């Protein structure tokens, strides 16, 4: 089975995909659970999101900068393992393709 392509998404599209519980988890991770190689640990002041992607496995990939040192950071969140999220993501993909 061919995997769907990675697509860039925005904050509004992300909000449509995530349930309230998932939104809280996402915000918590962005706030202080992203590794910065320049700082040498978790970002202490969160990150600024520059780009977000829905990956080929329907996970969320966030790319941005550390708010402490401006170093480049990235974080993968594995929402695609959740069957409901996966199905919602596939419906979303179909809606933007048409």
C-alpha positions as CSV (number, residue, x, y, z in Angstrom):
1,X,0.0,0.0,0.0
2,X,1.4,3.4,-1.0
3,X,1.8,5.9,1.8
4,X,0.3,9.3,1.4
5,X,2.7,12.3,0.9
6,X,3.8,14.5,3.7
7,X,1.8,17.8,3.6
8,X,2.4,21.1,5.3
9,X,-0.5,22.2,7.6
10,X,-1.3,25.4,9.5
11,X,-2.5,26.0,13.1
12,X,-6.2,26.1,12.0
13,X,-5.9,22.7,10.2
14,X,-4.1,21.2,13.2
15,X,-6.9,22.4,15.5
16,X,-9.5,20.7,13.3
17,X,-7.5,17.4,13.5
18,X,-6.9,17.3,17.2
19,X,-9.3,16.5,20.0
20,X,-9.2,18.7,23.1
21,X,-7.0,16.2,25.0
22,X,-4.6,16.0,22.1
23,X,-4.5,19.8,21.8
24,X,-3.4,20.0,25.5
25,X,-0.8,17.4,25.0
26,X,0.5,19.2,21.9
27,X,0.7,22.5,23.7
28,X,2.5,20.9,26.7
29,X,5.1,19.3,24.4
30,X,5.7,22.6,22.6
31,X,6.0,24.5,25.8
32,X,8.8,22.4,27.4
33,X,9.4,19.0,25.9
34,X,11.4,19.8,22.7
35,X,15.1,19.0,22.7
36,X,17.5,21.8,21.6
37,X,20.9,20.6,20.6
38,X,22.3,24.1,20.9
39,X,21.1,24.5,24.5
40,X,21.9,20.9,25.3
41,X,18.5,19.9,26.7
42,X,14.8,20.6,26.7
43,X,13.8,24.1,25.6
44,X,13.3,26.1,28.8
45,X,11.2,28.8,27.2
46,X,9.3,26.8,24.6
47,X,9.7,27.1,20.8
48,X,8.4,29.3,18.0
49,X,6.7,27.1,15.4
50,X,7.8,27.8,11.9
51,X,6.3,24.9,10.0
52,X,4.1,21.9,10.7
53,X,3.6,18.8,8.6
54,X,1.2,15.9,8.5
55,X,3.7,13.0,7.8
56,X,3.2,10.0,5.6
57,X,2.2,8.1,8.8
58,X,-0.3,10.8,9.8
59,X,2.0,11.9,12.6
60,X,2.6,15.6,13.3
61,X,6.1,17.0,12.6
62,X,6.8,20.5,14.0
63,X,9.9,22.5,13.0
64,X,10.8,25.8,14.7
65,X,13.3,27.7,16.8
66,X,14.2,27.6,20.4
67,X,12.9,30.6,22.3
68,X,16.1,30.6,24.5
69,X,18.9,30.5,21.9
70,X,17.1,30.6,18.5
71,X,18.6,27.2,17.6
72,X,16.7,25.1,15.1
73,X,14.5,22.4,16.6
74,X,12.1,19.7,15.4
75,X,9.6,17.5,17.2
76,X,7.6,14.5,16.0
77,X,4.3,13.7,17.7
78,X,2.9,10.2,17.0
79,X,-0.8,10.9,16.7
80,X,-1.1,8.6,13.7
81,X,-1.1,5.5,15.9
82,X,-4.5,6.6,17.2
83,X,-7.1,5.1,14.8
84,X,-9.6,8.0,15.2
85,X,-6.9,10.5,14.5
86,X,-5.6,8.5,11.5
87,X,-9.0,8.3,10.0
88,X,-9.6,12.0,10.6
89,X,-6.3,12.8,8.9
90,X,-7.1,10.6,5.9
91,X,-10.5,12.4,5.6
92,X,-8.7,15.7,5.8
93,X,-6.2,14.7,3.1
94,X,-9.1,13.7,0.8
95,X,-10.9,17.0,1.4
96,X,-8.0,19.1,0.4
97,X,-7.2,16.9,-2.6
98,X,-10.7,17.5,-4.1
